[in-house]
Amino acid sequence: MRSSAAPIYRFTTGPANAARAVNVGSSGFTSIVPDFWKQARGCAIYRGNAFPSNYFDHAFIPDTEAHVIHHAILRDNGFESVAERAPERTDTEFLLSRDPSFHPFQIINGPTAAFILLTS
């Protein structure tokens, strides 16, 4: 998936980027790096009211291998829709995990207006 919503950002164990170094304790992750989609899965369009109203109709996309939930704003562009990165997340993600066992694969709108997140 390549669009204005890409790249995604994930933790890495590679050489630390001084501009994006993170304090992650003993987990071994040293920085946040841009990357492309690995295993994008069950996208959800937010329809609830638990988040602020400006999140309504936005897309949330889990990537199982990258351990992230990406937030994209959908815009109509004539006969197509375009996904754009949320302006408040220019170099990060909605949810970014350094836990290697976190593999989000499905997001659904729950009955309480919040998301239900399924992981493997």
TORNUSE-395885 format. One record per atom (N, C-alpha, C): residue number from 1; residue in one letter; atom name; x, y, z. Coordinates in Angstrom, 3 decimals. Example, Ala and Ser with C-alpha at 12.3 -4.5 7.8 and 13.67 -1.06 7.14 Angstrom:
+-----+------+------+----------+----------+----------+
| seq | type | atom |     east |    north |       up |
+-----+------+------+----------+----------+----------+
|   1 |    a |    N |   13.190 |   -5.690 |    7.800 |
|   1 |    a |   CA |   12.300 |   -4.500 |    7.800 |
|   1 |    a |    C |   13.200 |   -3.300 |    7.800 |
|   2 |    s |    N |   12.850 |   -2.250 |    7.080 |
|   2 |    s |   CA |   13.670 |   -1.060 |    7.140 |
|   2 |    s |    C |   12.900 |    0.030 |    7.870 |
+-----+------+------+----------+----------+----------+
end
This chain:
+-----+------+------+----------+----------+----------+
| seq | type | atom |     east |    north |       up |
+-----+------+------+----------+----------+----------+
|   1 |    m |    N |    0.854 |   -1.176 |    0.000 |
|   1 |    m |   CA |    0.000 |    0.000 |    0.000 |
|   1 |    m |    C |    0.888 |    1.222 |    0.000 |
|   2 |    r |    N |    0.859 |    1.996 |   -1.028 |
|   2 |    r |   CA |    1.619 |    3.237 |   -1.083 |
|   2 |    r |    C |    0.649 |    4.372 |   -1.364 |
|   3 |    s |    N |    0.582 |    5.298 |   -0.431 |
|   3 |    s |   CA |   -0.278 |    6.456 |   -0.577 |
|   3 |    s |    C |    0.287 |    7.561 |    0.287 |
|   4 |    s |    N |   -0.414 |    8.682 |    0.371 |
|   4 |    s |   CA |    0.043 |    9.748 |    1.253 |
|   4 |    s |    C |   -0.063 |    9.333 |    2.706 |
|   5 |    a |    N |   -0.754 |    8.216 |    2.999 |
|   5 |    a |   CA |   -0.846 |    7.700 |    4.359 |
|   5 |    a |    C |    0.378 |    6.873 |    4.721 |
|   6 |    a |    N |    1.173 |    6.442 |    3.752 |
|   6 |    a |   CA |    2.376 |    5.651 |    4.007 |
|   6 |    a |    C |    3.558 |    6.604 |    4.121 |
|   7 |    p |    N |    4.593 |    6.311 |    4.803 |
|   7 |    p |   CA |    4.933 |    5.041 |    5.417 |
|   7 |    p |    C |    4.295 |    4.893 |    6.793 |
|   8 |    i |    N |    4.431 |    3.695 |    7.350 |
|   8 |    i |   CA |    4.066 |    3.485 |    8.735 |
|   8 |    i |    C |    5.337 |    3.653 |    9.568 |
|   9 |    y |    N |    5.195 |    3.779 |   10.870 |
|   9 |    y |   CA |    6.340 |    3.906 |   11.763 |
|   9 |    y |    C |    6.309 |    2.771 |   12.768 |
|  10 |    r |    N |    7.469 |    2.177 |   13.035 |
|  10 |    r |   CA |    7.543 |    1.052 |   13.961 |
|  10 |    r |    C |    8.823 |    1.154 |   14.780 |
|  11 |    f |    N |    8.857 |    0.402 |   15.884 |
|  11 |    f |   CA |   10.072 |    0.299 |   16.684 |
|  11 |    f |    C |   11.060 |   -0.601 |   15.971 |
|  12 |    t |    N |   12.346 |   -0.368 |   16.198 |
|  12 |    t |   CA |   13.386 |   -1.217 |   15.630 |
|  12 |    t |    C |   14.475 |   -1.469 |   16.659 |
|  13 |    t |    N |   15.211 |   -2.534 |   16.460 |
|  13 |    t |   CA |   16.352 |   -2.836 |   17.318 |
|  13 |    t |    C |   17.645 |   -2.402 |   16.655 |
|  14 |    g |    N |   17.551 |   -1.768 |   15.507 |
|  14 |    g |   CA |   18.732 |   -1.338 |   14.766 |
|  14 |    g |    C |   19.420 |   -0.157 |   15.424 |
|  15 |    p |    N |   20.381 |    0.428 |   14.734 |
|  15 |    p |   CA |   21.104 |    1.573 |   15.283 |
|  15 |    p |    C |   20.144 |    2.703 |   15.627 |
|  16 |    a |    N |   20.378 |    3.316 |   16.750 |
|  16 |    a |   CA |   19.508 |    4.397 |   17.209 |
|  16 |    a |    C |   19.617 |    5.611 |   16.297 |
|  17 |    n |    N |   18.495 |    6.195 |   15.996 |
|  17 |    n |   CA |   18.426 |    7.455 |   15.281 |
|  17 |    n |    C |   18.357 |    8.531 |   16.352 |
|  18 |    a |    N |   19.365 |    9.364 |   16.448 |
|  18 |    a |   CA |   19.434 |   10.350 |   17.530 |
|  18 |    a |    C |   18.203 |   11.244 |   17.580 |
|  19 |    a |    N |   17.634 |   11.541 |   16.424 |
|  19 |    a |   CA |   16.445 |   12.403 |   16.398 |
|  19 |    a |    C |   15.210 |   11.685 |   16.897 |
|  20 |    r |    N |   15.164 |   10.349 |   16.826 |
|  20 |    r |   CA |   13.991 |    9.583 |   17.219 |
|  20 |    r |    C |   14.312 |    8.511 |   18.257 |
|  21 |    a |    N |   15.382 |    8.703 |   19.041 |
|  21 |    a |   CA |   15.722 |    7.711 |   20.065 |
|  21 |    a |    C |   14.597 |    7.655 |   21.093 |
|  22 |    v |    N |   14.317 |    6.467 |   21.599 |
|  22 |    v |   CA |   13.243 |    6.284 |   22.569 |
|  22 |    v |    C |   13.778 |    5.546 |   23.786 |
|  23 |    n |    N |   13.199 |    5.821 |   24.923 |
|  23 |    n |   CA |   13.558 |    5.130 |   26.143 |
|  23 |    n |    C |   12.614 |    3.953 |   26.290 |
|  24 |    v |    N |   13.089 |    2.777 |   25.993 |
|  24 |    v |   CA |   12.228 |    1.593 |   26.024 |
|  24 |    v |    C |   12.724 |    0.548 |   27.008 |
|  25 |    g |    N |   13.565 |    0.960 |   27.951 |
|  25 |    g |   CA |   14.016 |    0.037 |   28.984 |
|  25 |    g |    C |   14.837 |   -1.105 |   28.429 |
|  26 |    s |    N |   14.584 |   -2.300 |   28.914 |
|  26 |    s |   CA |   15.399 |   -3.456 |   28.552 |
|  26 |    s |    C |   14.857 |   -4.232 |   27.359 |
|  27 |    s |    N |   13.879 |   -3.688 |   26.648 |
|  27 |    s |   CA |   13.274 |   -4.442 |   25.550 |
|  27 |    s |    C |   14.175 |   -4.561 |   24.328 |
|  28 |    g |    N |   15.215 |   -3.751 |   24.233 |
|  28 |    g |   CA |   16.133 |   -3.831 |   23.108 |
|  28 |    g |    C |   15.782 |   -2.927 |   21.949 |
|  29 |    f |    N |   14.599 |   -2.333 |   21.934 |
|  29 |    f |   CA |   14.227 |   -1.423 |   20.855 |
|  29 |    f |    C |   14.882 |   -0.067 |   21.105 |
|  30 |    t |    N |   15.492 |    0.477 |   20.093 |
|  30 |    t |   CA |   16.276 |    1.691 |   20.276 |
|  30 |    t |    C |   15.739 |    2.918 |   19.552 |
|  31 |    s |    N |   14.889 |    2.738 |   18.556 |
|  31 |    s |   CA |   14.400 |    3.902 |   17.822 |
|  31 |    s |    C |   13.114 |    3.574 |   17.075 |
|  32 |    i |    N |   12.488 |    4.626 |   16.566 |
|  32 |    i |   CA |   11.300 |    4.512 |   15.730 |
|  32 |    i |    C |   11.730 |    4.842 |   14.309 |
|  33 |    v |    N |   11.372 |    3.966 |   13.363 |
|  33 |    v |   CA |   11.803 |    4.147 |   11.982 |
|  33 |    v |    C |   10.617 |    4.085 |   11.027 |
|  34 |    p |    N |   10.697 |    4.801 |    9.901 |
|  34 |    p |   CA |    9.645 |    4.666 |    8.885 |
|  34 |    p |    C |    9.810 |    3.332 |    8.160 |
|  35 |    d |    N |    8.709 |    2.772 |    7.746 |
|  35 |    d |   CA |    8.715 |    1.486 |    7.059 |
|  35 |    d |    C |    7.465 |    1.420 |    6.192 |
|  36 |    f |    N |    7.348 |    0.381 |    5.389 |
|  36 |    f |   CA |    6.146 |    0.186 |    4.600 |
|  36 |    f |    C |    5.341 |   -0.956 |    5.179 |
|  37 |    w |    N |    4.125 |   -1.063 |    4.760 |
|  37 |    w |   CA |    3.198 |   -2.059 |    5.274 |
|  37 |    w |    C |    3.785 |   -3.453 |    5.181 |
|  38 |    k |    N |    3.538 |   -4.248 |    6.209 |
|  38 |    k |   CA |    3.988 |   -5.634 |    6.250 |
|  38 |    k |    C |    2.787 |   -6.565 |    6.064 |
|  39 |    q |    N |    1.846 |   -6.514 |    7.002 |
|  39 |    q |   CA |    0.654 |   -7.371 |    6.955 |
|  39 |    q |    C |   -0.558 |   -6.566 |    7.415 |
|  40 |    a |    N |   -0.986 |   -5.628 |    6.602 |
|  40 |    a |   CA |   -2.177 |   -4.841 |    6.939 |
|  40 |    a |    C |   -3.381 |   -5.764 |    6.960 |
|  41 |    r |    N |   -4.206 |   -5.620 |    7.978 |
|  41 |    r |   CA |   -5.355 |   -6.510 |    8.174 |
|  41 |    r |    C |   -6.620 |   -5.703 |    8.378 |
|  42 |    g |    N |   -7.662 |   -6.325 |    8.935 |
|  42 |    g |   CA |   -9.015 |   -5.839 |    9.128 |
|  42 |    g |    C |   -9.205 |   -4.385 |    9.511 |
|  43 |    c |    N |   -9.324 |   -3.545 |    8.543 |
|  43 |    c |   CA |   -9.547 |   -2.107 |    8.712 |
|  43 |    c |    C |  -10.926 |   -1.831 |    9.304 |
|  44 |    a |    N |  -11.002 |   -0.785 |   10.114 |
|  44 |    a |   CA |  -12.303 |   -0.344 |   10.643 |
|  44 |    a |    C |  -12.467 |    1.138 |   10.358 |
|  45 |    i |    N |  -13.665 |    1.515 |    9.993 |
|  45 |    i |   CA |  -14.031 |    2.924 |    9.857 |
|  45 |    i |    C |  -14.746 |    3.301 |   11.151 |
|  46 |    y |    N |  -14.219 |    4.273 |   11.872 |
|  46 |    y |   CA |  -14.763 |    4.596 |   13.186 |
|  46 |    y |    C |  -16.145 |    5.240 |   13.066 |
|  47 |    r |    N |  -17.132 |    4.663 |   13.761 |
|  47 |    r |   CA |  -18.518 |    5.140 |   13.724 |
|  47 |    r |    C |  -19.055 |    5.461 |   15.118 |
|  48 |    g |    N |  -18.218 |    5.368 |   16.136 |
|  48 |    g |   CA |  -18.686 |    5.563 |   17.509 |
|  48 |    g |    C |  -18.608 |    7.005 |   17.979 |
|  49 |    n |    N |  -18.802 |    7.176 |   19.282 |
|  49 |    n |   CA |  -18.704 |    8.512 |   19.866 |
|  49 |    n |    C |  -17.845 |    8.519 |   21.128 |
|  50 |    a |    N |  -17.057 |    7.453 |   21.349 |
|  50 |    a |   CA |  -16.158 |    7.404 |   22.502 |
|  50 |    a |    C |  -14.925 |    8.285 |   22.281 |
|  51 |    f |    N |  -14.472 |    8.410 |   21.035 |
|  51 |    f |   CA |  -13.357 |    9.289 |   20.690 |
|  51 |    f |    C |  -13.920 |   10.665 |   20.347 |
|  52 |    p |    N |  -13.075 |   11.687 |   20.290 |
|  52 |    p |   CA |  -13.549 |   13.011 |   19.855 |
|  52 |    p |    C |  -14.215 |   12.933 |   18.479 |
|  53 |    s |    N |  -15.122 |   13.853 |   18.212 |
|  53 |    s |   CA |  -15.916 |   13.812 |   16.977 |
|  53 |    s |    C |  -15.068 |   13.912 |   15.717 |
|  54 |    n |    N |  -13.876 |   14.484 |   15.785 |
|  54 |    n |   CA |  -13.047 |   14.586 |   14.583 |
|  54 |    n |    C |  -12.471 |   13.228 |   14.143 |
|  55 |    y |    N |  -12.669 |   12.154 |   14.910 |
|  55 |    y |   CA |  -12.248 |   10.810 |   14.516 |
|  55 |    y |    C |  -13.334 |   10.083 |   13.717 |
|  56 |    f |    N |  -14.536 |   10.605 |   13.689 |
|  56 |    f |   CA |  -15.645 |    9.947 |   13.009 |
|  56 |    f |    C |  -15.338 |    9.778 |   11.522 |
|  57 |    d |    N |  -15.601 |    8.593 |   10.990 |
|  57 |    d |   CA |  -15.353 |    8.221 |    9.592 |
|  57 |    d |    C |  -13.869 |    8.120 |    9.227 |
|  58 |    h |    N |  -12.989 |    8.036 |   10.195 |
|  58 |    h |   CA |  -11.571 |    7.821 |    9.918 |
|  58 |    h |    C |  -11.293 |    6.318 |    9.891 |
|  59 |    a |    N |  -10.251 |    5.926 |    9.161 |
|  59 |    a |   CA |   -9.867 |    4.518 |    9.061 |
|  59 |    a |    C |   -8.767 |    4.197 |   10.059 |
|  60 |    f |    N |   -8.880 |    3.012 |   10.661 |
|  60 |    f |   CA |   -7.875 |    2.507 |   11.573 |
|  60 |    f |    C |   -7.466 |    1.134 |   11.048 |
|  61 |    i |    N |   -6.171 |    0.965 |   10.767 |
|  61 |    i |   CA |   -5.681 |   -0.216 |   10.073 |
|  61 |    i |    C |   -4.591 |   -0.880 |   10.908 |
|  62 |    p |    N |   -4.821 |   -2.117 |   11.349 |
|  62 |    p |   CA |   -3.772 |   -2.822 |   12.085 |
|  62 |    p |    C |   -2.763 |   -3.459 |   11.128 |
|  63 |    d |    N |   -1.509 |   -3.479 |   11.545 |
|  63 |    d |   CA |   -0.475 |   -4.206 |   10.814 |
|  63 |    d |    C |    0.131 |   -5.216 |   11.777 |
|  64 |    t |    N |   -0.146 |   -6.482 |   11.523 |
|  64 |    t |   CA |    0.227 |   -7.563 |   12.426 |
|  64 |    t |    C |    1.732 |   -7.650 |   12.646 |
|  65 |    e |    N |    2.502 |   -7.598 |   11.589 |
|  65 |    e |   CA |    3.953 |   -7.772 |   11.710 |
|  65 |    e |    C |    4.657 |   -6.538 |   12.257 |
|  66 |    a |    N |    4.160 |   -5.349 |   11.942 |
|  66 |    a |   CA |    4.800 |   -4.119 |   12.403 |
|  66 |    a |    C |    4.377 |   -3.729 |   13.823 |
|  67 |    h |    N |    3.345 |   -4.381 |   14.375 |
|  67 |    h |   CA |    2.861 |   -4.123 |   15.740 |
|  67 |    h |    C |    2.308 |   -2.703 |   15.886 |
|  68 |    v |    N |    1.540 |   -2.250 |   14.897 |
|  68 |    v |   CA |    0.994 |   -0.894 |   14.923 |
|  68 |    v |    C |   -0.482 |   -0.880 |   14.541 |
|  69 |    i |    N |   -1.153 |    0.193 |   14.965 |
|  69 |    i |   CA |   -2.479 |    0.548 |   14.459 |
|  69 |    i |    C |   -2.299 |    1.913 |   13.793 |
|  70 |    h |    N |   -2.549 |    1.959 |   12.498 |
|  70 |    h |   CA |   -2.383 |    3.186 |   11.714 |
|  70 |    h |    C |   -3.711 |    3.938 |   11.663 |
|  71 |    h |    N |   -3.650 |    5.247 |   11.718 |
|  71 |    h |   CA |   -4.824 |    6.127 |   11.661 |
|  71 |    h |    C |   -4.756 |    6.906 |   10.360 |
|  72 |    a |    N |   -5.784 |    6.778 |    9.516 |
|  72 |    a |   CA |   -5.817 |    7.497 |    8.240 |
|  72 |    a |    C |   -7.128 |    8.262 |    8.106 |
|  73 |    i |    N |   -7.041 |    9.437 |    7.545 |
|  73 |    i |   CA |   -8.217 |   10.258 |    7.270 |
|  73 |    i |    C |   -8.628 |   10.003 |    5.826 |
|  74 |    l |    N |   -9.888 |    9.686 |    5.620 |
|  74 |    l |   CA |  -10.393 |    9.412 |    4.279 |
|  74 |    l |    C |  -10.975 |   10.676 |    3.681 |
|  75 |    r |    N |  -10.583 |   10.976 |    2.458 |
|  75 |    r |   CA |  -11.063 |   12.158 |    1.746 |
|  75 |    r |    C |  -11.622 |   11.729 |    0.393 |
|  76 |    d |    N |  -12.728 |   12.332 |   -0.008 |
|  76 |    d |   CA |  -13.271 |   12.096 |   -1.349 |
|  76 |    d |    C |  -12.448 |   12.885 |   -2.345 |
|  77 |    n |    N |  -12.114 |   12.222 |   -3.442 |
|  77 |    n |   CA |  -11.328 |   12.845 |   -4.500 |
|  77 |    n |    C |  -11.975 |   12.479 |   -5.827 |
|  78 |    g |    N |  -13.100 |   13.115 |   -6.112 |
|  78 |    g |   CA |  -13.824 |   12.786 |   -7.333 |
|  78 |    g |    C |  -14.489 |   11.434 |   -7.216 |
|  79 |    f |    N |  -14.034 |   10.477 |   -8.028 |
|  79 |    f |   CA |  -14.629 |    9.141 |   -8.051 |
|  79 |    f |    C |  -13.913 |    8.145 |   -7.135 |
|  80 |    e |    N |  -12.979 |    8.615 |   -6.339 |
|  80 |    e |   CA |  -12.248 |    7.721 |   -5.458 |
|  80 |    e |    C |  -12.081 |    8.339 |   -4.075 |
|  81 |    s |    N |  -11.715 |    7.512 |   -3.130 |
|  81 |    s |   CA |  -11.373 |    7.987 |   -1.790 |
|  81 |    s |    C |   -9.875 |    7.863 |   -1.621 |
|  82 |    v |    N |   -9.291 |    8.828 |   -0.914 |
|  82 |    v |   CA |   -7.854 |    8.857 |   -0.681 |
|  82 |    v |    C |   -7.617 |    8.836 |    0.812 |
|  83 |    a |    N |   -6.661 |    8.029 |    1.261 |
|  83 |    a |   CA |   -6.282 |    7.966 |    2.668 |
|  83 |    a |    C |   -5.088 |    8.885 |    2.894 |
|  84 |    e |    N |   -5.197 |    9.753 |    3.887 |
|  84 |    e |   CA |   -4.111 |   10.667 |    4.235 |
|  84 |    e |    C |   -3.714 |   10.439 |    5.681 |
|  85 |    r |    N |   -2.443 |   10.594 |    5.949 |
|  85 |    r |   CA |   -1.951 |   10.469 |    7.317 |
|  85 |    r |    C |   -2.571 |   11.577 |    8.165 |
|  86 |    a |    N |   -2.968 |   11.230 |    9.391 |
|  86 |    a |   CA |   -3.523 |   12.220 |   10.312 |
|  86 |    a |    C |   -2.451 |   13.267 |   10.624 |
|  87 |    p |    N |   -2.770 |   14.557 |   10.554 |
|  87 |    p |   CA |   -1.748 |   15.595 |   10.711 |
|  87 |    p |    C |   -1.055 |   15.579 |   12.078 |
|  88 |    e |    N |   -1.741 |   15.112 |   13.119 |
|  88 |    e |   CA |   -1.105 |   15.065 |   14.438 |
|  88 |    e |    C |   -0.187 |   13.854 |   14.594 |
|  89 |    r |    N |   -0.116 |   12.997 |   13.577 |
|  89 |    r |   CA |    0.725 |   11.807 |   13.627 |
|  89 |    r |    C |    1.676 |   11.766 |   12.429 |
|  90 |    t |    N |    2.395 |   12.832 |   12.206 |
|  90 |    t |   CA |    3.258 |   12.899 |   11.022 |
|  90 |    t |    C |    4.414 |   11.910 |   11.072 |
|  91 |    d |    N |    4.870 |   11.534 |   12.266 |
|  91 |    d |   CA |    5.992 |   10.597 |   12.352 |
|  91 |    d |    C |    5.792 |    9.553 |   13.459 |
|  92 |    t |    N |    4.547 |    9.177 |   13.685 |
|  92 |    t |   CA |    4.221 |    8.137 |   14.648 |
|  92 |    t |    C |    2.907 |    7.474 |   14.241 |
|  93 |    e |    N |    2.392 |    6.592 |   15.070 |
|  93 |    e |   CA |    1.162 |    5.878 |   14.768 |
|  93 |    e |    C |    0.135 |    6.070 |   15.877 |
|  94 |    f |    N |   -1.109 |    5.729 |   15.601 |
|  94 |    f |   CA |   -2.177 |    5.798 |   16.600 |
|  94 |    f |    C |   -1.832 |    4.912 |   17.792 |
|  95 |    l |    N |   -1.362 |    3.691 |   17.514 |
|  95 |    l |   CA |   -0.885 |    2.789 |   18.553 |
|  95 |    l |    C |    0.360 |    2.108 |   18.011 |
|  96 |    l |    N |    1.440 |    2.207 |   18.764 |
|  96 |    l |   CA |    2.735 |    1.672 |   18.359 |
|  96 |    l |    C |    3.265 |    0.853 |   19.518 |
|  97 |    s |    N |    3.425 |   -0.453 |   19.331 |
|  97 |    s |   CA |    3.825 |   -1.328 |   20.433 |
|  97 |    s |    C |    5.214 |   -1.898 |   20.230 |
|  98 |    r |    N |    5.958 |   -1.986 |   21.324 |
|  98 |    r |   CA |    7.255 |   -2.651 |   21.285 |
|  98 |    r |    C |    7.169 |   -4.076 |   21.825 |
|  99 |    d |    N |    5.957 |   -4.510 |   22.176 |
|  99 |    d |   CA |    5.736 |   -5.868 |   22.673 |
|  99 |    d |    C |    5.726 |   -6.833 |   21.485 |
| 100 |    p |    N |    6.697 |   -7.750 |   21.390 |
| 100 |    p |   CA |    6.749 |   -8.643 |   20.230 |
| 100 |    p |    C |    5.563 |   -9.608 |   20.144 |
| 101 |    s |    N |    4.802 |   -9.749 |   21.215 |
| 101 |    s |   CA |    3.640 |  -10.644 |   21.159 |
| 101 |    s |    C |    2.358 |   -9.908 |   20.761 |
| 102 |    f |    N |    2.430 |   -8.604 |   20.520 |
| 102 |    f |   CA |    1.274 |   -7.816 |   20.091 |
| 102 |    f |    C |    1.148 |   -7.909 |   18.570 |
| 103 |    h |    N |    0.119 |   -8.600 |   18.106 |
| 103 |    h |   CA |   -0.126 |   -8.775 |   16.668 |
| 103 |    h |    C |   -1.574 |   -8.420 |   16.363 |
| 104 |    p |    N |   -1.894 |   -7.126 |   16.224 |
| 104 |    p |   CA |   -3.288 |   -6.759 |   15.952 |
| 104 |    p |    C |   -3.697 |   -7.208 |   14.555 |
| 105 |    f |    N |   -4.861 |   -7.848 |   14.451 |
| 105 |    f |   CA |   -5.287 |   -8.284 |   13.124 |
| 105 |    f |    C |   -6.713 |   -7.890 |   12.784 |
| 106 |    q |    N |   -7.486 |   -7.420 |   13.737 |
| 106 |    q |   CA |   -8.862 |   -7.020 |   13.432 |
| 106 |    q |    C |   -9.299 |   -5.939 |   14.401 |
| 107 |    i |    N |   -9.961 |   -4.922 |   13.880 |
| 107 |    i |   CA |  -10.581 |   -3.879 |   14.692 |
| 107 |    i |    C |  -12.038 |   -3.816 |   14.286 |
| 108 |    i |    N |  -12.923 |   -3.761 |   15.263 |
| 108 |    i |   CA |  -14.346 |   -3.592 |   14.960 |
| 108 |    i |    C |  -14.932 |   -2.522 |   15.866 |
| 109 |    n |    N |  -15.980 |   -1.885 |   15.407 |
| 109 |    n |   CA |  -16.707 |   -0.918 |   16.223 |
| 109 |    n |    C |  -17.555 |   -1.703 |   17.223 |
| 110 |    g |    N |  -17.316 |   -1.480 |   18.501 |
| 110 |    g |   CA |  -18.023 |   -2.213 |   19.538 |
| 110 |    g |    C |  -19.355 |   -1.581 |   19.903 |
| 111 |    p |    N |  -20.157 |   -2.287 |   20.690 |
| 111 |    p |   CA |  -21.492 |   -1.798 |   21.057 |
| 111 |    p |    C |  -21.461 |   -0.604 |   22.006 |
| 112 |    t |    N |  -20.311 |   -0.336 |   22.643 |
| 112 |    t |   CA |  -20.207 |    0.810 |   23.556 |
| 112 |    t |    C |  -19.582 |    2.025 |   22.867 |
| 113 |    a |    N |  -19.515 |    2.028 |   21.555 |
| 113 |    a |   CA |  -18.985 |    3.126 |   20.732 |
| 113 |    a |    C |  -17.466 |    3.182 |   20.745 |
| 114 |    a |    N |  -16.816 |    2.196 |   21.335 |
| 114 |    a |   CA |  -15.356 |    2.124 |   21.322 |
| 114 |    a |    C |  -14.927 |    0.983 |   20.395 |
| 115 |    f |    N |  -13.642 |    0.893 |   20.132 |
| 115 |    f |   CA |  -13.117 |   -0.185 |   19.312 |
| 115 |    f |    C |  -12.943 |   -1.461 |   20.118 |
| 116 |    i |    N |  -13.103 |   -2.584 |   19.437 |
| 116 |    i |   CA |  -12.695 |   -3.876 |   19.958 |
| 116 |    i |    C |  -11.520 |   -4.302 |   19.097 |
| 117 |    l |    N |  -10.397 |   -4.583 |   19.737 |
| 117 |    l |   CA |   -9.159 |   -4.919 |   19.028 |
| 117 |    l |    C |   -8.840 |   -6.385 |   19.277 |
| 118 |    l |    N |   -8.680 |   -7.138 |   18.198 |
| 118 |    l |   CA |   -8.312 |   -8.554 |   18.291 |
| 118 |    l |    C |   -6.851 |   -8.709 |   17.935 |
| 119 |    t |    N |   -6.144 |   -9.483 |   18.766 |
| 119 |    t |   CA |   -4.728 |   -9.754 |   18.492 |
| 119 |    t |    C |   -4.511 |  -11.261 |   18.504 |
| 120 |    s |    N |   -3.412 |  -11.672 |   17.892 |
| 120 |    s |   CA |   -3.103 |  -13.107 |   17.886 |
| 120 |    s |    C |   -1.958 |  -13.383 |   18.824 |
+-----+------+------+----------+----------+----------+
end
